[in-house]
Amino acid sequence: MKKTLDERGYGVLGTSSVIDDAADAYENLIEAIIASAELEGGVRQLLDEIERTRRRVNALEFKVIPELMEKRRFIEYQRDEMERQEWTRLRRIKKIKAKRAEKR
């Protein structure tokens, strides 16, 4: 968005080309600053997203996954206990049936 000589507010006759060069350099610098500010905004958004993702990963790694593993161990323990109880119950039933068969 470069300005024309008329928009710059000075006349061509009363100034040297150095002023034109300085004005061009200034406008280029302003454009570069604006572009870098846009990039900085994008980088900040990325950093915020990375931080949020890091927090989620930490929550999964240190809270959710250990809790799920503990629940899994509990369920496996309960299942094994139920299997032992069922096996014991079946043995008792078998003994009772065997005693009844002997009495007949």
Phi, psi and omega in degrees: 000064181282143179270150175280171180299322180294323181287339181285338174090021175218158183270156181286326185287325186270002183230164179263172180290342178296322179294319176299317179296319179295319179295319177298315180297320179297315179296320177296320179296317179299317178297320179294321179296317179297316179297319180290328177294321177297317178297319180298319177299317178296319179295320178298319178297318178298317179297320177297317178296318179298318180296316178298317180295321179298319178296320179295317179297316178298318179298318178295313186292320188255349181235299188294309183297313177300321178296317179295321179296320178295318177297321179298314179299319179297315180296317178297319178298314180298318179297315179297319179296318179295322177296318178297317179297318179296318179297317178297317180298316179296322177297317179298315180299318180297318178295317180298316179296321180294319178296318179296321180293325179292325182290336183276000000 
